[in-house]
Amino acid sequence: MKTILSIGILFLSTSIICAQAIQDQNPSQPFRVGNAVPPNYTIALGINAIDNGESPLPFDAVYSFKTPFFITAERRFKSKLSIGLTISTNQLVIRSVEKGYVSIDAVGQFYFNEYLFNSKKIEMYAGLGLGRFFLENNGNNTLNITGGGRYWISNHYGVSFQGFGKVGLSPLYPSVYNHYQYNLGLVWRSNRGDKVKVVDNVYK
């Protein structure tokens, strides 16, 4: 667990430094042409830790942390809703044997940070979705409950944390039932349409 914490802190620190350096090099917002408001997409990538569900408590277990990567693509609508797709990899110890873990998860999310914070830098959300994980040649469908948050360092770059509770659907995989996944990453978003202004026919 100390190793996971150390790697997470190192990753988070490096992400903040890199994002700040990119923003310093290009402080202005990108501009666009035309009348259409650009959609708000986000892409997040980073590391994850998985609790294989042997204990009913989310923090009372040994976490898997081998090839622990994830990538998420999300489409944010003008409302407080979004849809996202996440692909994750790791390795789980099943009956003393390490098996490669791959999951594909699709979720719908609701952003509620405006009800809690008067800040554009903080975003929080909760959501529901479906997924499927694969352990070598076997797999299982899951019902996913998710929640997380982001802190935006600049208009385009931020850091994110997301947790998944994955409930196995019948027919159940015999060695992995319900399990938990935690993602820590760097997130990028496209130009936000609500901040676009027209100056001399140039969109900024």
N, CA and C atoms as a LAMMPS dump frame, in Angstrom:
ITEM: TIMESTEP
0
ITEM: NUMBER OF ATOMS
612
ITEM: BOX BOUNDS ff ff ff
-5.0000000000000000e+02 5.0000000000000000e+02
-5.0000000000000000e+02 5.0000000000000000e+02
-5.0000000000000000e+02 5.0000000000000000e+02
ITEM: ATOMS id mol type element x y z
1 1 1 N 0.83 -1.194 0
2 1 2 C 0 0 0
3 1 3 C 0.874 1.258 0
4 2 1 N 2.013 1.228 0.699
5 2 2 C 2.919 2.368 0.711
6 2 3 C 3.484 2.615 -0.679
7 3 1 N 3.77 1.522 -1.403
8 3 2 C 4.283 1.672 -2.764
9 3 3 C 3.247 2.343 -3.654
10 4 1 N 1.992 1.929 -3.547
11 4 2 C 0.921 2.537 -4.334
12 4 3 C 0.81 4.02 -4.018
13 5 1 N 0.86 4.372 -2.731
14 5 2 C 0.749 5.764 -2.326
15 5 3 C 1.903 6.583 -2.857
16 6 1 N 3.128 6.036 -2.779
17 6 2 C 4.312 6.752 -3.254
18 6 3 C 4.242 6.997 -4.754
19 7 1 N 3.859 5.959 -5.512
20 7 2 C 3.75 6.109 -6.965
21 7 3 C 2.652 7.097 -7.312
22 8 1 N 1.552 7.048 -6.59
23 8 2 C 0.459 7.971 -6.845
24 8 3 C 0.861 9.421 -6.606
25 9 1 N 1.578 9.675 -5.511
26 9 2 C 2.04 11.029 -5.213
27 9 3 C 3.024 11.509 -6.274
28 10 1 N 3.942 10.631 -6.695
29 10 2 C 4.908 10.979 -7.728
30 10 3 C 4.2 11.29 -9.042
31 11 1 N 3.223 10.465 -9.406
32 11 2 C 2.479 10.68 -10.64
33 11 3 C 1.709 11.997 -10.596
34 12 1 N 1.064 12.266 -9.477
35 12 2 C 0.278 13.473 -9.332
36 12 3 C 1.158 14.713 -9.416
37 13 1 N 2.313 14.687 -8.748
38 13 2 C 3.226 15.825 -8.757
39 13 3 C 3.77 16.089 -10.154
40 14 1 N 4.17 15.011 -10.833
41 14 2 C 4.687 15.16 -12.191
42 14 3 C 3.623 15.691 -13.133
43 15 1 N 2.391 15.227 -12.972
44 15 2 C 1.293 15.678 -13.829
45 15 3 C 1.044 17.173 -13.664
46 16 1 N 1.053 17.637 -12.42
47 16 2 C 0.814 19.06 -12.156
48 16 3 C 1.918 19.907 -12.777
49 17 1 N 3.173 19.485 -12.618
50 17 2 C 4.3 20.24 -13.17
51 17 3 C 4.22 20.297 -14.688
52 18 1 N 3.916 19.154 -15.343
53 18 2 C 3.837 19.105 -16.804
54 18 3 C 2.692 19.969 -17.321
55 19 1 N 1.543 19.876 -16.668
56 19 2 C 0.39 20.653 -17.113
57 19 3 C 0.64 22.145 -16.967
58 20 1 N 1.283 22.538 -15.879
59 20 2 C 1.577 23.947 -15.664
60 20 3 C 2.581 24.46 -16.69
61 21 1 N 3.548 23.622 -17.04
62 21 2 C 4.541 24.021 -18.041
63 21 3 C 3.893 24.213 -19.406
64 22 1 N 2.967 23.326 -19.758
65 22 2 C 2.268 23.459 -21.041
66 22 3 C 1.437 24.729 -21.068
67 23 1 N 0.764 25.032 -19.966
68 23 2 C -0.058 26.238 -19.902
69 23 3 C 0.789 27.491 -19.983
70 24 1 N 1.976 27.493 -19.378
71 24 2 C 2.858 28.651 -19.426
72 24 3 C 3.344 28.921 -20.84
73 25 1 N 3.549 27.853 -21.615
74 25 2 C 4.013 28.022 -22.979
75 25 3 C 2.92 28.546 -23.895
76 26 1 N 1.662 28.233 -23.6
77 26 2 C 0.545 28.642 -24.45
78 26 3 C -0.61 29.115 -23.588
79 27 1 N -0.49 30.322 -22.991
80 27 2 C -1.499 30.773 -22.03
81 27 3 C -2.829 31.143 -22.652
82 28 1 N -2.864 31.503 -23.936
83 28 2 C -4.111 31.916 -24.562
84 28 3 C -4.96 30.705 -24.903
85 29 1 N -6.269 30.911 -24.973
86 29 2 C -7.172 29.841 -25.349
87 29 3 C -7.114 29.643 -26.853
88 30 1 N -7.264 28.421 -27.348
89 30 2 C -7.309 28.218 -28.786
90 30 3 C -8.555 28.861 -29.369
91 31 1 N -8.475 29.313 -30.647
92 31 2 C -9.633 29.94 -31.237
93 31 3 C -10.241 29.032 -32.282
94 32 1 N -11.456 29.361 -32.69
95 32 2 C -12.19 28.538 -33.617
96 32 3 C -12.779 29.408 -34.709
97 33 1 N -13.27 28.789 -35.747
98 33 2 C -13.904 29.485 -36.855
99 33 3 C -15.304 28.926 -37.029
100 34 1 N -16.273 29.776 -37.324
101 34 2 C -17.636 29.311 -37.527
102 34 3 C -18.517 29.636 -36.341
103 35 1 N -19.796 29.31 -36.47
104 35 2 C -20.759 29.647 -35.432
105 35 3 C -21.035 28.512 -34.467
106 36 1 N -20.598 27.298 -34.811
107 36 2 C -20.909 26.15 -33.96
108 36 3 C -20.081 26.188 -32.685
109 37 1 N -20.71 25.92 -31.562
110 37 2 C -20.003 25.843 -30.282
111 37 3 C -19.289 24.498 -30.195
112 38 1 N -17.994 24.492 -29.938
113 38 2 C -17.275 23.218 -29.906
114 38 3 C -17.747 22.347 -28.751
115 39 1 N -17.865 21.046 -28.961
116 39 2 C -18.283 20.148 -27.876
117 39 3 C -17.197 20.052 -26.82
118 40 1 N -17.598 19.708 -25.613
119 40 2 C -16.658 19.606 -24.506
120 40 3 C -16.298 18.144 -24.289
121 41 1 N -15.173 17.744 -24.803
122 41 2 C -14.673 16.384 -24.624
123 41 3 C -13.555 16.391 -23.589
124 42 1 N -13.427 15.285 -22.865
125 42 2 C -12.303 15.118 -21.962
126 42 3 C -11.659 13.763 -22.195
127 43 1 N -10.347 13.725 -22.007
128 43 2 C -9.587 12.482 -22.072
129 43 3 C -8.705 12.413 -20.832
130 44 1 N -8.81 11.329 -20.098
131 44 2 C -8.018 11.124 -18.89
132 44 3 C -7.213 9.843 -19.021
133 45 1 N -5.991 9.857 -18.517
134 45 2 C -5.193 8.648 -18.474
135 45 3 C -4.32 8.674 -17.241
136 46 1 N -4.027 7.46 -16.744
137 46 2 C -3.224 7.385 -15.536
138 46 3 C -3.134 5.966 -15.018
139 47 1 N -3.108 5.83 -13.7
140 47 2 C -2.902 4.548 -13.052
141 47 3 C -4.143 4.165 -12.24
142 48 1 N -4.253 2.871 -11.923
143 48 2 C -5.379 2.408 -11.118
144 48 3 C -4.929 1.361 -10.113
145 49 1 N -5.741 1.173 -9.099
146 49 2 C -5.564 0.092 -8.125
147 49 3 C -6.9 -0.625 -7.99
148 50 1 N -6.857 -1.953 -7.911
149 50 2 C -8.082 -2.755 -7.873
150 50 3 C -8.105 -3.625 -6.629
151 51 1 N -9.219 -3.553 -5.915
152 51 2 C -9.523 -4.459 -4.805
153 51 3 C -10.401 -5.559 -5.38
154 52 1 N -9.935 -6.804 -5.316
155 52 2 C -10.643 -7.894 -6
156 52 3 C -11.916 -8.352 -5.306
157 53 1 N -12.312 -7.68 -4.238
158 53 2 C -13.617 -7.954 -3.652
159 53 3 C -13.657 -9.107 -2.678
160 54 1 N -12.51 -9.577 -2.188
161 54 2 C -12.518 -10.68 -1.227
162 54 3 C -13.089 -10.267 0.12
163 55 1 N -13.044 -8.943 0.403
164 55 2 C -13.627 -8.434 1.641
165 55 3 C -14.817 -7.545 1.298
166 56 1 N -15.862 -7.541 2.131
167 56 2 C -17.011 -6.67 1.86
168 56 3 C -16.71 -5.195 2.07
169 57 1 N -15.594 -4.868 2.721
170 57 2 C -15.228 -3.482 2.964
171 57 3 C -14.283 -2.986 1.874
172 58 1 N -14.474 -1.754 1.349
173 58 2 C -13.689 -1.293 0.208
174 58 3 C -12.219 -1.063 0.499
175 59 1 N -11.821 -0.833 1.765
176 59 2 C -10.429 -0.54 2.066
177 59 3 C -9.759 -1.644 2.889
178 60 1 N -10.409 -2.789 3.029
179 60 2 C -9.885 -3.876 3.84
180 60 3 C -9.444 -5.022 2.933
181 61 1 N -8.452 -4.742 2.086
182 61 2 C -8.011 -5.755 1.124
183 61 3 C -6.634 -5.391 0.595
184 62 1 N -6.03 -6.343 -0.085
185 62 2 C -4.755 -6.112 -0.772
186 62 3 C -5.069 -5.672 -2.195
187 63 1 N -4.504 -4.549 -2.606
188 63 2 C -4.81 -3.996 -3.915
189 63 3 C -3.859 -4.529 -4.974
190 64 1 N -4.406 -4.788 -6.151
191 64 2 C -3.594 -5.2 -7.294
192 64 3 C -3.058 -3.952 -7.976
193 65 1 N -1.75 -3.991 -8.288
194 65 2 C -1.099 -2.809 -8.854
195 65 3 C 0.023 -3.254 -9.787
196 66 1 N -0.331 -3.995 -10.832
197 66 2 C 0.627 -4.429 -11.842
198 66 3 C 0.018 -4.142 -13.211
199 67 1 N 0.798 -3.495 -14.081
200 67 2 C 0.274 -2.922 -15.334
201 67 3 C -1.027 -2.178 -15.068
202 68 1 N -0.994 -1.203 -14.126
203 68 2 C -2.23 -0.581 -13.638
204 68 3 C -2.592 0.688 -14.413
205 69 1 N -2.998 0.554 -15.651
206 69 2 C -3.241 1.727 -16.473
207 69 3 C -4.715 1.843 -16.854
208 70 1 N -5.136 3.078 -17.145
209 70 2 C -6.495 3.304 -17.639
210 70 3 C -6.492 4.499 -18.583
211 71 1 N -7.484 4.537 -19.458
212 71 2 C -7.747 5.7 -20.302
213 71 3 C -9.251 5.875 -20.395
214 72 1 N -9.706 7.124 -20.295
215 72 2 C -11.131 7.445 -20.32
216 72 3 C -11.398 8.532 -21.338
217 73 1 N -12.405 8.333 -22.166
218 73 2 C -12.899 9.363 -23.077
219 73 3 C -14.318 9.716 -22.65
220 74 1 N -14.599 11.014 -22.561
221 74 2 C -15.901 11.457 -22.055
222 74 3 C -16.472 12.556 -22.938
223 75 1 N -17.767 12.527 -23.121
224 75 2 C -18.499 13.568 -23.847
225 75 3 C -19.393 14.296 -22.865
226 76 1 N -19.09 15.566 -22.62
227 76 2 C -19.867 16.386 -21.69
228 76 3 C -20.89 17.202 -22.472
229 77 1 N -22.15 17.169 -22.053
230 77 2 C -23.203 17.911 -22.707
231 77 3 C -23.367 19.291 -22.067
232 78 1 N -24.223 20.135 -22.676
233 78 2 C -24.456 21.461 -22.117
234 78 3 C -25.121 21.379 -20.754
235 79 1 N -25.845 20.307 -20.524
236 79 2 C -26.434 20.092 -19.205
237 79 3 C -25.346 19.583 -18.261
238 80 1 N -25.748 19.098 -17.113
239 80 2 C -24.798 18.572 -16.132
240 80 3 C -24.539 17.081 -16.335
241 81 1 N -24.898 16.571 -17.505
242 81 2 C -24.756 15.146 -17.791
243 81 3 C -23.608 14.888 -18.758
244 82 1 N -23.075 13.668 -18.691
245 82 2 C -22.023 13.246 -19.613
246 82 3 C -22.087 11.733 -19.771
247 83 1 N -21.433 11.247 -20.815
248 83 2 C -21.244 9.811 -20.988
249 83 3 C -19.752 9.559 -21.152
250 84 1 N -19.263 8.451 -20.614
251 84 2 C -17.844 8.157 -20.669
252 84 3 C -17.566 6.686 -20.903
253 85 1 N -16.424 6.422 -21.49
254 85 2 C -15.972 5.054 -21.739
255 85 3 C -14.557 4.913 -21.198
256 86 1 N -14.332 3.895 -20.365
257 86 2 C -13.035 3.668 -19.726
258 86 3 C -12.515 2.278 -20.061
259 87 1 N -11.248 2.209 -20.437
260 87 2 C -10.555 0.936 -20.643
261 87 3 C -9.437 0.846 -19.61
262 88 1 N -9.394 -0.255 -18.871
263 88 2 C -8.43 -0.419 -17.781
264 88 3 C -7.685 -1.736 -17.915
265 89 1 N -6.436 -1.75 -17.435
266 89 2 C -5.647 -2.977 -17.364
267 89 3 C -5.037 -3.106 -15.979
268 90 1 N -4.826 -4.344 -15.555
269 90 2 C -4.159 -4.637 -14.293
270 90 3 C -3.894 -6.136 -14.263
271 91 1 N -3.449 -6.642 -13.117
272 91 2 C -3.292 -8.076 -12.924
273 91 3 C -3.827 -8.439 -11.552
274 92 1 N -4.716 -9.413 -11.503
275 92 2 C -5.305 -9.867 -10.246
276 92 3 C -4.75 -11.23 -9.868
277 93 1 N -4.575 -11.444 -8.572
278 93 2 C -4.149 -12.753 -8.071
279 93 3 C -5.397 -13.579 -7.799
280 94 1 N -5.612 -14.616 -8.587
281 94 2 C -6.767 -15.497 -8.459
282 94 3 C -6.274 -16.887 -8.09
283 95 1 N -6.57 -17.298 -6.848
284 95 2 C -6.133 -18.601 -6.343
285 95 3 C -4.619 -18.776 -6.512
286 96 1 N -3.899 -17.757 -6.06
287 96 2 C -2.426 -17.738 -6.059
288 96 3 C -1.821 -17.662 -7.456
289 97 1 N -2.626 -17.373 -8.458
290 97 2 C -2.126 -17.248 -9.829
291 97 3 C -2.455 -15.853 -10.348
292 98 1 N -1.436 -15.168 -10.898
293 98 2 C -1.673 -13.853 -11.468
294 98 3 C -2.316 -13.978 -12.842
295 99 1 N -3.403 -13.249 -13.028
296 99 2 C -4.091 -13.259 -14.311
297 99 3 C -4.271 -11.83 -14.803
298 100 1 N -4.071 -11.651 -16.105
299 100 2 C -4.251 -10.336 -16.68
300 100 3 C -5.704 -9.895 -16.631
301 101 1 N -5.927 -8.655 -16.249
302 101 2 C -7.264 -8.09 -16.095
303 101 3 C -7.439 -6.94 -17.081
304 102 1 N -8.501 -6.985 -17.858
305 102 2 C -8.872 -5.894 -18.759
306 102 3 C -10.354 -5.626 -18.563
307 103 1 N -10.723 -4.355 -18.451
308 103 2 C -12.142 -4.023 -18.305
309 103 3 C -12.511 -2.89 -19.247
310 104 1 N -13.757 -2.93 -19.707
311 104 2 C -14.338 -1.869 -20.522
312 104 3 C -15.614 -1.428 -19.823
313 105 1 N -15.697 -0.15 -19.467
314 105 2 C -16.806 0.35 -18.663
315 105 3 C -17.414 1.585 -19.319
316 106 1 N -18.732 1.589 -19.478
317 106 2 C -19.469 2.734 -20.006
318 106 3 C -20.398 3.255 -18.916
319 107 1 N -20.351 4.564 -18.653
320 107 2 C -21.149 5.138 -17.572
321 107 3 C -21.784 6.447 -18.02
322 108 1 N -22.924 6.76 -17.42
323 108 2 C -23.523 8.077 -17.512
324 108 3 C -23.302 8.795 -16.193
325 109 1 N -22.924 10.067 -16.248
326 109 2 C -22.521 10.787 -15.032
327 109 3 C -23.286 12.109 -14.889
328 110 1 N -23.517 12.487 -13.634
329 110 2 C -24.17 13.749 -13.307
330 110 3 C -23.206 14.589 -12.473
331 111 1 N -22.967 15.83 -12.904
332 111 2 C -22.052 16.736 -12.196
333 111 3 C -22.849 17.588 -11.214
334 112 1 N -22.443 17.542 -9.946
335 112 2 C -23.183 18.248 -8.906
336 112 3 C -22.333 19.255 -8.154
337 113 1 N -21.133 19.559 -8.659
338 113 2 C -20.229 20.448 -7.928
339 113 3 C -20.793 21.85 -7.751
340 114 1 N -21.656 22.311 -8.683
341 114 2 C -22.209 23.654 -8.573
342 114 3 C -23.092 23.813 -7.334
343 115 1 N -23.592 22.694 -6.819
344 115 2 C -24.423 22.743 -5.623
345 115 3 C -23.597 22.783 -4.34
346 116 1 N -22.274 22.558 -4.471
347 116 2 C -21.414 22.472 -3.296
348 116 3 C -20.341 23.547 -3.257
349 117 1 N -19.781 23.895 -4.436
350 117 2 C -18.636 24.799 -4.47
351 117 3 C -18.903 25.958 -5.422
352 118 1 N -18.424 27.115 -5.052
353 118 2 C -18.468 28.278 -5.927
354 118 3 C -17.094 28.419 -6.586
355 119 1 N -16.735 27.405 -7.363
356 119 2 C -15.418 27.368 -7.989
357 119 3 C -15.507 26.654 -9.316
358 120 1 N -14.865 27.217 -10.349
359 120 2 C -14.809 26.583 -11.663
360 120 3 C -13.68 25.556 -11.748
361 121 1 N -12.811 25.514 -10.75
362 121 2 C -11.666 24.61 -10.799
363 121 3 C -11.992 23.211 -10.285
364 122 1 N -13.073 23.088 -9.519
365 122 2 C -13.423 21.81 -8.91
366 122 3 C -14.666 21.25 -9.579
367 123 1 N -14.612 19.982 -9.976
368 123 2 C -15.766 19.276 -10.506
369 123 3 C -15.944 17.97 -9.742
370 124 1 N -17.188 17.648 -9.435
371 124 2 C -17.51 16.385 -8.783
372 124 3 C -18.709 15.76 -9.483
373 125 1 N -18.734 14.428 -9.512
374 125 2 C -19.796 13.746 -10.241
375 125 3 C -20.071 12.378 -9.641
376 126 1 N -21.231 11.834 -9.996
377 126 2 C -21.61 10.464 -9.643
378 126 3 C -22.338 9.883 -10.837
379 127 1 N -22.304 8.552 -10.956
380 127 2 C -22.942 7.972 -12.126
381 127 3 C -23.186 6.477 -12.015
382 128 1 N -23.86 5.961 -13.035
383 128 2 C -24.177 4.538 -13.157
384 128 3 C -23.833 4.066 -14.558
385 129 1 N -23.534 2.775 -14.679
386 129 2 C -23.247 2.249 -16.003
387 129 3 C -23.083 0.74 -15.983
388 130 1 N -22.622 0.232 -17.105
389 130 2 C -22.382 -1.193 -17.277
390 130 3 C -20.951 -1.405 -17.764
391 131 1 N -20.42 -2.579 -17.476
392 131 2 C -19.071 -2.89 -17.923
393 131 3 C -18.87 -4.382 -18.092
394 132 1 N -17.699 -4.709 -18.565
395 132 2 C -17.315 -6.118 -18.67
396 132 3 C -15.817 -6.216 -18.423
397 133 1 N -15.435 -7.187 -17.584
398 133 2 C -14.01 -7.427 -17.362
399 133 3 C -13.635 -8.795 -17.906
400 134 1 N -12.361 -8.919 -18.256
401 134 2 C -11.837 -10.145 -18.848
402 134 3 C -10.627 -10.606 -18.047
403 135 1 N -10.609 -11.879 -17.691
404 135 2 C -9.466 -12.521 -17.052
405 135 3 C -9.042 -13.676 -17.956
406 136 1 N -8.009 -13.426 -18.762
407 136 2 C -7.589 -14.382 -19.785
408 136 3 C -8.776 -14.696 -20.696
409 137 1 N -9.261 -15.917 -20.725
410 137 2 C -10.353 -16.268 -21.636
411 137 3 C -11.729 -16.181 -20.988
412 138 1 N -11.783 -15.737 -19.745
413 138 2 C -13.061 -15.67 -19.035
414 138 3 C -13.391 -14.217 -18.713
415 139 1 N -14.673 -13.951 -18.53
416 139 2 C -15.09 -12.598 -18.21
417 139 3 C -16.437 -12.566 -17.536
418 140 1 N -16.876 -11.351 -17.202
419 140 2 C -18.14 -11.172 -16.506
420 140 3 C -18.652 -9.756 -16.744
421 141 1 N -19.964 -9.633 -16.855
422 141 2 C -20.583 -8.313 -16.939
423 141 3 C -20.75 -7.733 -15.538
424 142 1 N -20.723 -6.402 -15.452
425 142 2 C -20.857 -5.739 -14.15
426 142 3 C -21.804 -4.55 -14.249
427 143 1 N -22.459 -4.285 -13.14
428 143 2 C -23.191 -3.04 -12.954
429 143 3 C -22.264 -2.101 -12.191
430 144 1 N -22.026 -0.911 -12.726
431 144 2 C -21.022 -0.018 -12.156
432 144 3 C -21.657 1.184 -11.467
433 145 1 N -21.175 1.461 -10.273
434 145 2 C -21.5 2.69 -9.553
435 145 3 C -20.21 3.49 -9.451
436 146 1 N -20.232 4.74 -9.884
437 146 2 C -18.989 5.498 -9.933
438 146 3 C -19.161 6.872 -9.312
439 147 1 N -18.057 7.441 -8.904
440 147 2 C -18.024 8.8 -8.38
441 147 3 C -16.602 9.305 -8.423
442 148 1 N -16.446 10.607 -8.515
443 148 2 C -15.086 11.132 -8.582
444 148 3 C -15.068 12.639 -8.63
445 149 1 N -13.879 13.154 -8.872
446 149 2 C -13.711 14.597 -8.924
447 149 3 C -12.486 14.984 -9.727
448 150 1 N -12.44 16.244 -10.108
449 150 2 C -11.314 16.791 -10.856
450 150 3 C -10.94 18.158 -10.302
451 151 1 N -9.667 18.471 -10.423
452 151 2 C -9.189 19.82 -10.111
453 151 3 C -8.478 20.344 -11.347
454 152 1 N -8.991 21.443 -11.904
455 152 2 C -8.447 21.991 -13.138
456 152 3 C -7.332 22.967 -12.827
457 153 1 N -6.115 22.631 -13.269
458 153 2 C -4.951 23.494 -13.082
459 153 3 C -5.004 24.665 -14.049
460 154 1 N -5.524 24.419 -15.234
461 154 2 C -5.672 25.448 -16.256
462 154 3 C -6.982 25.196 -16.981
463 155 1 N -7.231 25.943 -18.063
464 155 2 C -8.469 25.778 -18.802
465 155 3 C -8.555 24.413 -19.486
466 156 1 N -7.424 23.774 -19.721
467 156 2 C -7.42 22.53 -20.472
468 156 3 C -6.871 21.326 -19.699
469 157 1 N -6.108 21.539 -18.639
470 157 2 C -5.438 20.427 -17.964
471 157 3 C -5.786 20.395 -16.478
472 158 1 N -5.943 19.166 -15.983
473 158 2 C -6.239 18.999 -14.573
474 158 3 C -5.858 17.609 -14.099
475 159 1 N -6.143 17.326 -12.837
476 159 2 C -5.909 16.007 -12.26
477 159 3 C -7.258 15.435 -11.847
478 160 1 N -7.377 14.116 -11.89
479 160 2 C -8.666 13.486 -11.625
480 160 3 C -8.51 12.284 -10.712
481 161 1 N -9.575 12.018 -9.961
482 161 2 C -9.672 10.804 -9.163
483 161 3 C -11.064 10.233 -9.373
484 162 1 N -11.139 8.922 -9.612
485 162 2 C -12.42 8.276 -9.842
486 162 3 C -12.451 6.906 -9.187
487 163 1 N -13.564 6.587 -8.556
488 163 2 C -13.743 5.281 -7.948
489 163 3 C -14.895 4.537 -8.599
490 164 1 N -14.729 3.227 -8.782
491 164 2 C -15.769 2.361 -9.324
492 164 3 C -16.124 1.294 -8.293
493 165 1 N -17.4 1.063 -8.099
494 165 2 C -17.879 -0.127 -7.426
495 165 3 C -18.516 -1.016 -8.475
496 166 1 N -17.96 -2.203 -8.722
497 166 2 C -18.413 -3.065 -9.809
498 166 3 C -19.115 -4.293 -9.226
499 167 1 N -20.403 -4.385 -9.497
500 167 2 C -21.233 -5.475 -8.986
501 167 3 C -21.387 -6.518 -10.09
502 168 1 N -20.935 -7.747 -9.827
503 168 2 C -21.006 -8.798 -10.824
504 168 3 C -22.433 -9.2 -11.15
505 169 1 N -22.718 -9.355 -12.457
506 169 2 C -24.034 -9.781 -12.906
507 169 3 C -24.008 -11.263 -13.273
508 170 1 N -25.124 -11.912 -13.087
509 170 2 C -25.228 -13.347 -13.382
510 170 3 C -25.117 -13.6 -14.887
511 171 1 N -24.417 -14.684 -15.293
512 171 2 C -23.725 -15.684 -14.465
513 171 3 C -22.398 -15.133 -13.939
514 172 1 N -22.126 -15.371 -12.664
515 172 2 C -20.978 -14.787 -12.003
516 172 3 C -19.7 -15.563 -12.299
517 173 1 N -18.595 -14.814 -12.423
518 173 2 C -17.281 -15.448 -12.525
519 173 3 C -16.964 -16.069 -11.16
520 174 1 N -16.492 -17.297 -11.084
521 174 2 C -16.39 -18.005 -9.804
522 174 3 C -15.403 -17.423 -8.803
523 175 1 N -14.41 -16.633 -9.257
524 175 2 C -13.377 -16.164 -8.328
525 175 3 C -13.396 -14.661 -8.093
526 176 1 N -14.099 -13.918 -8.927
527 176 2 C -14.19 -12.466 -8.768
528 176 3 C -15.656 -12.076 -8.845
529 177 1 N -16.169 -11.542 -7.753
530 177 2 C -17.566 -11.137 -7.725
531 177 3 C -17.628 -9.606 -7.808
532 178 1 N -17.974 -8.978 -6.703
533 178 2 C -17.953 -7.523 -6.654
534 178 3 C -16.525 -7.051 -6.384
535 179 1 N -16.093 -6.004 -7.041
536 179 2 C -14.762 -5.475 -6.784
537 179 3 C -14.75 -3.965 -6.976
538 180 1 N -13.652 -3.344 -6.527
539 180 2 C -13.527 -1.899 -6.523
540 180 3 C -12.305 -1.489 -7.334
541 181 1 N -12.424 -0.362 -8.021
542 181 2 C -11.302 0.163 -8.796
543 181 3 C -11.174 1.655 -8.528
544 182 1 N -9.923 2.13 -8.37
545 182 2 C -9.656 3.534 -8.095
546 182 3 C -8.66 4.049 -9.129
547 183 1 N -9.019 5.131 -9.826
548 183 2 C -8.19 5.706 -10.876
549 183 3 C -7.657 7.066 -10.454
550 184 1 N -6.377 7.285 -10.721
551 184 2 C -5.735 8.578 -10.487
552 184 3 C -5.045 8.977 -11.778
553 185 1 N -5.361 10.166 -12.314
554 185 2 C -4.803 10.479 -13.614
555 185 3 C -4.719 11.958 -13.924
556 186 1 N -4.201 12.224 -15.112
557 186 2 C -4.134 13.552 -15.696
558 186 3 C -5.231 13.649 -16.737
559 187 1 N -5.969 14.764 -16.746
560 187 2 C -7.118 14.899 -17.637
561 187 3 C -6.959 16.153 -18.504
562 188 1 N -7.373 16.02 -19.767
563 188 2 C -7.376 17.128 -20.72
564 188 3 C -8.801 17.328 -21.219
565 189 1 N -9.196 18.589 -21.47
566 189 2 C -10.516 18.857 -22.027
567 189 3 C -10.391 19.809 -23.206
568 190 1 N -11.34 19.696 -24.122
569 190 2 C -11.377 20.579 -25.28
570 190 3 C -11.863 21.955 -24.855
571 191 1 N -11.84 22.869 -25.785
572 191 2 C -12.245 24.236 -25.487
573 191 3 C -13.689 24.287 -25.028
574 192 1 N -13.944 24.973 -23.941
575 192 2 C -15.298 25.076 -23.395
576 192 3 C -16.068 26.156 -24.133
577 193 1 N -17.22 25.764 -24.687
578 193 2 C -18.006 26.697 -25.471
579 193 3 C -18.526 27.882 -24.683
580 194 1 N -18.756 27.719 -23.368
581 194 2 C -19.328 28.808 -22.595
582 194 3 C -18.315 29.915 -22.319
583 195 1 N -17.045 29.693 -22.716
584 195 2 C -16.025 30.718 -22.507
585 195 3 C -15.561 31.337 -23.829
586 196 1 N -16.229 30.973 -24.93
587 196 2 C -15.846 31.49 -26.232
588 196 3 C -16.442 32.881 -26.434
589 197 1 N -15.635 33.833 -26.883
590 197 2 C -16.073 35.188 -27.132
591 197 3 C -15.712 35.6 -28.555
592 198 1 N -16.483 36.513 -29.125
593 198 2 C -16.23 36.981 -30.471
594 198 3 C -15.564 38.347 -30.388
595 199 1 N -14.381 38.49 -30.978
596 199 2 C -13.662 39.742 -31.023
597 199 3 C -13.171 39.946 -32.446
598 200 1 N -13.755 40.947 -33.152
599 200 2 C -13.369 41.244 -34.545
600 200 3 C -13.477 39.994 -35.421
601 201 1 N -14.593 39.28 -35.226
602 201 2 C -14.855 38.082 -36.035
603 201 3 C -13.873 36.932 -35.801
604 202 1 N -13.066 37.028 -34.748
605 202 2 C -12.159 35.935 -34.371
606 202 3 C -12.666 35.339 -33.083
607 203 1 N -12.876 34.056 -33.054
608 203 2 C -13.404 33.351 -31.885
609 203 3 C -12.269 32.936 -30.998
610 204 1 N -12.35 33.359 -29.707
611 204 2 C -11.287 33.01 -28.765
612 204 3 C -11.872 32.329 -27.556
